[in-house]
Amino acid sequence: MTHAHTPGPWGLQAGEHASLIWGAPPDHNAVLVARIQREGPIGGATHIADVRLMAVAPTMLAALLTCRDILDSLTTEQFTRGGDKPAREAITEALRAAGVEVEE
């Protein structure tokens, strides 16, 4: 499966009036993925949380692809022995990258 997006990980540069999301394709030249203007009633913390969520999109996509690959081939017996653990770990890692507090 191929993807037509700038490969991750993406970086975040937060500013007072706008935030930038940067990607680094294989040639390592930074690419501006998005410029998010802060306007209206959205507060600073909410703005940063929103931008952080956008910036971890490649990480979340990778986690979804990992989960699909693991769960597609998982038998009931493997599941009962914890075979879904790598999928759960990929999901937890993506959630943490998005700033979500995850219980152990």
Secondary structure, DSSP 8 states (H G I E B T S, - for coil): ----S--S--EEEE-SSEEEEEE--TT---EEEEEEE--TT--HHHHHHHHHHHHTHHHHHHHHHHHHHHHHT--HHHHHTTTTHHHHHHHHHHHHHTT-----
